[in-house]
């Protein structure tokens, strides 16, 4: 096997996935056939989430993987390092010195896949619809600096912002800003089910069994006009019940590409050269994992309890036992490779110390051991999640200060429950919507945060986040960003654990694999092509 290690500049883009377990068994793809991509992600529609593919609702890597291929945005994130580039837009820019007026001109002759023209009025409709619906997923918060949207003719759109927001071009590159046809999407209601229509590089067709997608086919859109070059005619996204089934499929040639989520053991085996027909590509990633707290819950309402947990958790041991070289300890919500990062948790707590944790609890008058349950999802972040929580449980209980139990839940149960505040402590992952420190902080700490967390800090919301967004040069936002991270380390509404790498495995006749994912684990299916097998 040829192992490829790719060192790309950090890009980014989000939260994590949602796709249906149903291992495929179709025999291998021949030259000219659809490129078949395997995943363990799940696409499901439930009572709590009936519209998983509506841009006004979708807010996870899996559903964004669909929308980025199909629903076009004014701006798009390039495959390498750099600022967003125009996609549906011909050009976009701030037209004032205060970063409060942002104007875009659409490409001439844009059409939806069905043939209808794409107009400035459609852009306005799409943005205002997402803000009006303000779905429970929290995705509309990405657009919360918009005051009004103005159109001039059919090709010009002007965004008037409530406050300066230097990150706004990035936000226009996210699927919540996707351009939709008013004929297909009602103004005040989400579009239930699995239909997706847009003007992006591909059209989309889902095969559905019950409430789950069993196959997803992306076909090249002949009407697409944008910055993307599409290197294939068709891609099939096929879901597997687990990583082992997915691994067996690529070994047999039943699929061409294997994406998230591979197990640590699979990655180690491929890395060692177990199959000369399969290449493993690793690349930088901005995925983070963390514990979140319902700060109103009696068990963790006291800041001292959360601080004691921060003082006990040994990130280095956790990463070593569960993920090995595939992850690194993280001491802030902002990954170490992102401008504005500060090791705030290490600066405050230093190395793990039971004695310091005991002193924190004693000073607050907390009776020990503190009894609590750590909740995690069994089918969303990979099979290693259970082992990760077993290690966390052991670390807390070994201190004698906690009596922790763990409990796993399927994602379709887990996500609605945490949003409703039913878990006191729970594990989550985050893939950024765009590569800026703001997107590792504001979604957790601003109003209408996507966790549904009751935690609120007026200094962060009213002063520090707005201050940081006024700085077009993100290096100059460092003071505000560091202050936010320091407050989080003191209050501990969330407890960062680790940041990870990402991996793709592919049959050796598949080209473009190095760019099949950006650093937020968002698929860029248009990069894939079929070459000659080695």
MARLODREN-784259 format. One record per residue (C-alpha): residue in three letters; x, y, z. Coordinates in steps of 0.05 Angstrom, whole numbers, padded with zeros to 5 digits, always signed. Layout:
ALAXYZ ...
//
This chain:
UNK+00000+00000+00000 UNK+00023+00070-00015 UNK+00013+00116+00044 UNK+00006+00190+00030 UNK+00015+00243+00083 UNK-00013+00309+00060 UNK+00005+00373+00095 UNK-00045+00425+00073 UNK-00057+00495+00100 UNK-00114+00495+00150 UNK-00181+00508+00120 UNK-00245+00495+00156 UNK-00316+00493+00159 UNK-00368+00451+00227 UNK-00411+00407+00280 UNK-00412+00333+00260 UNK-00455+00287+00217 UNK-00522+00254+00209 UNK-00527+00190+00154 UNK-00563+00122+00154 UNK-00534+00055+00171 UNK-00544+00008+00114 UNK-00482-00026+00087 UNK-00479-00030+00012 UNK-00462-00093-00026 UNK-00460-00070-00099 UNK-00400-00099-00134 UNK-00339-00057-00152 UNK-00342+00006-00193 UNK-00313+00001-00263 UNK-00282+00058-00302 UNK-00336+00107-00323 UNK-00384+00085-00267 UNK-00403+00129-00208 UNK-00347+00138-00158 UNK-00373+00104-00094 UNK-00356+00137-00028 UNK-00367+00100+00038 UNK-00385+00130+00104 UNK-00414+00110+00172 UNK-00451+00176+00178 UNK-00527+00175+00183 UNK-00582+00214+00148 UNK-00647+00206+00186 UNK-00712+00244+00191 UNK-00746+00243+00260 UNK-00802+00278+00296 UNK-00751+00325+00327 UNK-00713+00335+00261 UNK-00760+00323+00203 UNK-00722+00367+00153 UNK-00649+00345+00157 UNK-00630+00374+00088 UNK-00664+00442+00092 UNK-00610+00496+00092 UNK-00649+00533+00145 UNK-00643+00473+00191 UNK-00581+00431+00173 UNK-00523+00442+00220 UNK-00476+00383+00221 UNK-00421+00355+00177 UNK-00462+00300+00146 UNK-00519+00343+00121 UNK-00472+00399+00101 UNK-00435+00347+00060 UNK-00498+00341+00019 UNK-00514+00415+00016 UNK-00445+00438-00005 UNK-00450+00395-00067 UNK-00520+00417-00086 UNK-00540+00485-00057 UNK-00496+00543-00082 UNK-00473+00601-00038 UNK-00449+00670-00057 UNK-00380+00655-00030 UNK-00343+00589-00022 UNK-00284+00564+00016 UNK-00224+00547-00028 UNK-00192+00479-00024 UNK-00128+00507+00003 UNK-00110+00565+00049 UNK-00142+00632+00037 UNK-00202+00676+00043 UNK-00270+00656+00014 UNK-00276+00663-00062 UNK-00338+00681-00103 UNK-00382+00623-00125 UNK-00452+00644-00143 UNK-00425+00715-00139 UNK-00383+00747-00191 UNK-00354+00792-00137 UNK-00367+00810-00064 UNK-00335+00862-00018 UNK-00345+00908+00040 UNK-00362+00977+00013 UNK-00349+01016+00077 UNK-00290+01023+00125 UNK-00330+00996+00184 UNK-00345+00926+00155 UNK-00420+00938+00162 UNK-00442+00940+00088 UNK-00427+00880+00044 UNK-00446+00881-00030 UNK-00447+00822-00079 UNK-00460+00818-00154 UNK-00486+00752-00181 UNK-00454+00717-00240 UNK-00491+00730-00305 UNK-00536+00673-00328 UNK-00541+00634-00263 UNK-00594+00580-00263 UNK-00622+00530-00214 UNK-00613+00458-00235 UNK-00685+00457-00259 UNK-00673+00515-00307 UNK-00703+00574-00269 UNK-00658+00636-00266 UNK-00624+00653-00200 UNK-00636+00725-00181 UNK-00617+00773-00125 UNK-00688+00766-00100 UNK-00677+00691-00090 UNK-00615+00706-00048 UNK-00655+00755-00005 UNK-00711+00705+00002 UNK-00663+00649+00023 UNK-00627+00690+00076 UNK-00690+00721+00105 UNK-00724+00653+00106 UNK-00669+00623+00149 UNK-00672+00682+00197 UNK-00748+00680+00200 UNK-00753+00605+00213 UNK-00696+00608+00264 UNK-00695+00533+00271 UNK-00678+00495+00335 UNK-00612+00472+00306 UNK-00583+00542+00319 UNK-00555+00549+00248 UNK-00589+00616+00238 UNK-00542+00645+00290 UNK-00489+00647+00235 UNK-00529+00703+00203 UNK-00547+00741+00266 UNK-00505+00802+00248 UNK-00551+00817+00188 UNK-00598+00875+00197 UNK-00630+00881+00128 UNK-00619+00852+00058 UNK-00628+00898-00002 UNK-00631+00882-00076 UNK-00615+00926-00135 UNK-00639+00896-00200 UNK-00633+00821-00211 UNK-00559+00814-00197 UNK-00540+00858-00138 UNK-00549+00841-00064 UNK-00529+00887-00007 UNK-00524+00864+00065 UNK-00531+00917+00119 UNK-00502+00891+00184 UNK-00522+00909+00255 UNK-00449+00912+00275 UNK-00381+00904+00244 UNK-00367+00832+00225 UNK-00302+00817+00189 UNK-00320+00743+00187 UNK-00383+00756+00146 UNK-00354+00732+00079 UNK-00340+00665+00112 UNK-00412+00661+00137 UNK-00437+00671+00066 UNK-00398+00609+00046 UNK-00438+00564+00094 UNK-00500+00524+00073 UNK-00547+00565+00116 UNK-00534+00621+00065 UNK-00549+00572+00008 UNK-00591+00600-00049 UNK-00657+00564-00057 UNK-00716+00571-00105 UNK-00778+00599-00072 UNK-00818+00550-00114 UNK-00787+00493-00075 UNK-00782+00521-00004 UNK-00839+00554+00034 UNK-00825+00621+00067 UNK-00844+00602+00138 UNK-00838+00527+00140 UNK-00781+00477+00136 UNK-00780+00428+00077 UNK-00790+00360+00109 UNK-00757+00298+00082 UNK-00696+00288+00038 UNK-00707+00330-00025 UNK-00653+00380-00042 UNK-00655+00430-00099 UNK-00605+00485-00115 UNK-00555+00512-00166 UNK-00493+00476-00140 UNK-00445+00429-00176 UNK-00491+00369-00170 UNK-00563+00348-00168 UNK-00584+00301-00113 UNK-00626+00238-00109 UNK-00639+00199-00045 UNK-00664+00128-00039 UNK-00704+00126+00025 UNK-00726+00068+00068 UNK-00772+00089+00124 UNK-00740+00150+00156 UNK-00669+00138+00132 UNK-00629+00149+00068 UNK-00602+00083+00041 UNK-00565+00112-00019 UNK-00548+00183-00042 UNK-00530+00197-00115 UNK-00498+00262-00138 UNK-00502+00276-00213 UNK-00463+00332-00247 UNK-00508+00393-00257 UNK-00502+00419-00329 UNK-00529+00487-00308 UNK-00476+00500-00254 UNK-00435+00563-00261 UNK-00385+00576-00206 UNK-00313+00570-00183 UNK-00313+00493-00177 UNK-00286+00448-00231 UNK-00325+00382-00228 UNK-00279+00323-00244 UNK-00332+00268-00248 UNK-00402+00257-00275 UNK-00432+00219-00216 UNK-00416+00201-00143 UNK-00454+00154-00098 UNK-00451+00163-00023 UNK-00462+00095+00010 UNK-00474+00085+00085 UNK-00448+00028+00127 UNK-00471+00002+00194 UNK-00400+00006+00221 UNK-00328+00020+00202 UNK-00310-00054+00196 UNK-00363-00065+00143 UNK-00339-00003+00106 UNK-00267-00028+00110 UNK-00286-00096+00082 UNK-00322-00061+00024 UNK-00261-00020+00002 UNK-00216-00081+00008 UNK-00262-00119-00040 UNK-00269-00060-00087 UNK-00343-00050-00073 UNK-00329+00022-00057 UNK-00275+00069-00082 UNK-00265+00116-00023 UNK-00272+00108+00052 UNK-00284+00170+00094 UNK-00308+00183+00164 UNK-00308+00149+00209 UNK-00252+00099+00209 UNK-00230+00068+00274 UNK-00161+00082+00304 UNK-00144+00008+00292 UNK-00163+00012+00218 UNK-00120+00074+00209 UNK-00061+00041+00242 UNK-00069-00021+00198 UNK-00074+00019+00133 UNK-00016+00062+00156 UNK+00027+00000+00164 UNK+00015-00020+00091 UNK-00037-00075+00094 UNK-00065-00067+00024 UNK-00025-00047-00038 UNK-00089-00026-00074 UNK-00112+00023-00021 UNK-00078+00089-00004 UNK-00086+00124+00063 UNK-00083+00200+00062 UNK-00078+00239+00126 UNK-00086+00314+00130 UNK-00094+00369+00181 UNK-00161+00375+00214 UNK-00197+00424+00259 UNK-00243+00373+00293 UNK-00248+00383+00368 UNK-00281+00343+00423 UNK-00306+00370+00489 UNK-00351+00359+00548 UNK-00410+00406+00553 UNK-00449+00423+00616 UNK-00521+00442+00630 UNK-00499+00497+00678 UNK-00569+00500+00709 UNK-00568+00426+00729 UNK-00560+00415+00804 UNK-00501+00367+00797 UNK-00457+00416+00759 UNK-00489+00483+00774 UNK-00432+00500+00820 UNK-00372+00526+00781 UNK-00327+00490+00831 UNK-00352+00422+00807 UNK-00337+00439+00734 UNK-00269+00468+00754 UNK-00252+00405+00793 UNK-00267+00363+00732 UNK-00222+00409+00691 UNK-00168+00399+00744 UNK-00172+00323+00743 UNK-00180+00305+00669 UNK-00114+00281+00640 UNK-00119+00297+00565 UNK-00051+00268+00547 UNK-00069+00200+00578 UNK-00137+00202+00546 UNK-00109+00214+00477 UNK-00054+00163+00485 UNK-00100+00107+00507 UNK-00155+00119+00456 UNK-00129+00155+00395 UNK-00053+00150+00397 UNK-00020+00196+00346 UNK-00087+00211+00312 UNK-00104+00267+00362 UNK-00072+00318+00407 UNK-00092+00346+00476 UNK-00131+00411+00471 UNK-00131+00466+00524 UNK-00181+00514+00492 UNK-00242+00512+00447 UNK-00197+00543+00393 UNK-00150+00492+00362 UNK-00075+00504+00368 UNK-00067+00515+00293 UNK-00119+00571+00289 UNK-00100+00645+00295 UNK-00123+00670+00363 UNK-00112+00604+00401 UNK-00092+00609+00474 UNK-00077+00551+00522 UNK-00124+00580+00573 UNK-00143+00516+00608 UNK-00070+00495+00617 UNK-00052+00565+00640 UNK-00105+00562+00694 UNK-00102+00489+00716 UNK-00033+00464+00696 UNK-00021+00390+00701 UNK-00076+00345+00729 UNK-00079+00348+00805 UNK-00128+00312+00851 UNK-00104+00354+00910 UNK-00121+00419+00875 UNK-00189+00392+00853 UNK-00204+00370+00925 UNK-00187+00440+00950 UNK-00233+00472+00899 UNK-00292+00428+00921 UNK-00277+00437+00995 UNK-00274+00513+00989 UNK-00343+00512+00955 UNK-00371+00466+01009 UNK-00386+00410+00959 UNK-00396+00341+00989 UNK-00357+00286+00955 UNK-00360+00242+00918 UNK-00401+00282+00868 UNK-00449+00234+00832 UNK-00461+00248+00758 UNK-00472+00214+00691 UNK-00431+00228+00629 UNK-00473+00220+00566 UNK-00444+00205+00497 UNK-00470+00186+00428 UNK-00457+00116+00404 UNK-00463+00126+00328 UNK-00440+00196+00310 UNK-00366+00206+00325 UNK-00340+00135+00314 UNK-00336+00072+00355 UNK-00277+00098+00396 UNK-00324+00146+00433 UNK-00346+00093+00482 UNK-00274+00078+00501 UNK-00260+00152+00508 UNK-00316+00159+00559 UNK-00294+00097+00596 UNK-00226+00130+00605 UNK-00258+00196+00628 UNK-00300+00157+00678 UNK-00239+00121+00705 UNK-00200+00186+00713 UNK-00256+00220+00751 UNK-00272+00161+00796 UNK-00199+00146+00811 UNK-00195+00214+00844 UNK-00245+00193+00897 UNK-00280+00260+00886 UNK-00330+00236+00835 UNK-00377+00177+00827 UNK-00387+00180+00751 UNK-00426+00133+00708 UNK-00430+00135+00632 UNK-00490+00125+00585 UNK-00491+00120+00509 UNK-00548+00141+00463 UNK-00560+00139+00388 UNK-00552+00207+00355 UNK-00625+00216+00337 UNK-00641+00210+00412 UNK-00578+00244+00438 UNK-00580+00310+00400 UNK-00652+00330+00416 UNK-00643+00310+00489 UNK-00581+00353+00499 UNK-00615+00412+00465 UNK-00673+00405+00514 UNK-00625+00405+00574 UNK-00639+00333+00593 UNK-00565+00316+00603 UNK-00522+00348+00658 UNK-00456+00329+00625 UNK-00448+00305+00554 UNK-00396+00296+00500 UNK-00397+00333+00434 UNK-00353+00345+00374 UNK-00345+00407+00331 UNK-00321+00418+00260 UNK-00318+00493+00247 UNK-00363+00526+00197 UNK-00305+00569+00174 UNK-00231+00574+00193 UNK-00232+00630+00244 UNK-00227+00630+00320 UNK-00295+00665+00323 UNK-00328+00602+00299 UNK-00300+00561+00356 UNK-00326+00611+00407 UNK-00389+00647+00385 UNK-00430+00584+00369 UNK-00420+00561+00441 UNK-00423+00628+00478 UNK-00466+00677+00439 UNK-00542+00684+00445 UNK-00582+00626+00415 UNK-00520+00581+00419 UNK-00527+00515+00382 UNK-00521+00473+00445 UNK-00582+00506+00476 UNK-00537+00519+00536 UNK-00564+00565+00591 UNK-00494+00593+00603 UNK-00489+00667+00587 UNK-00434+00717+00599 UNK-00451+00790+00584 UNK-00378+00812+00575 UNK-00367+00758+00522 UNK-00433+00772+00486 UNK-00436+00848+00489 UNK-00363+00868+00487 UNK-00312+00815+00469 UNK-00345+00780+00410 UNK-00365+00846+00377 UNK-00294+00874+00390 UNK-00262+00814+00357 UNK-00307+00819+00296 UNK-00287+00891+00283 UNK-00216+00870+00267 UNK-00207+00854+00193 UNK-00136+00833+00209 UNK-00149+00773+00253 UNK-00082+00779+00288 UNK-00109+00844+00318 UNK-00168+00807+00347 UNK-00121+00766+00391 UNK-00132+00807+00455 UNK-00208+00799+00454 UNK-00204+00726+00433 UNK-00155+00709+00489 UNK-00200+00744+00540 UNK-00259+00701+00518 UNK-00218+00637+00525 UNK-00194+00657+00594 UNK-00266+00669+00617 UNK-00286+00600+00590 UNK-00228+00568+00628 UNK-00252+00600+00692 UNK-00327+00587+00684 UNK-00320+00519+00648 UNK-00387+00518+00611 UNK-00349+00469+00566 UNK-00286+00428+00577 UNK-00242+00419+00515 UNK-00209+00351+00508 UNK-00173+00341+00442 UNK-00165+00360+00369 UNK-00157+00309+00315 UNK-00128+00293+00247 UNK-00171+00267+00190 UNK-00162+00210+00142 UNK-00187+00185+00075 UNK-00173+00117+00045 UNK-00181+00106-00030 UNK-00170+00053-00083 UNK-00107+00071-00121 UNK-00143+00089-00186 UNK-00180+00147-00153 UNK-00150+00217-00163 UNK-00161+00281-00124 UNK-00165+00246-00057 UNK-00119+00297-00024 UNK-00173+00349-00032 UNK-00234+00305-00020 UNK-00242+00335+00050 UNK-00229+00404+00076 UNK-00205+00411+00147 UNK-00276+00413+00174 UNK-00287+00343+00144 UNK-00334+00371+00092 UNK-00334+00329+00029 UNK-00313+00361-00037 UNK-00337+00307-00083 UNK-00321+00347-00145 UNK-00247+00336-00132 UNK-00251+00261-00143 UNK-00235+00229-00209 UNK-00217+00161-00237 UNK-00148+00148-00264 UNK-00108+00085-00277 UNK-00098+00032-00224 UNK-00026+00019-00202 
//
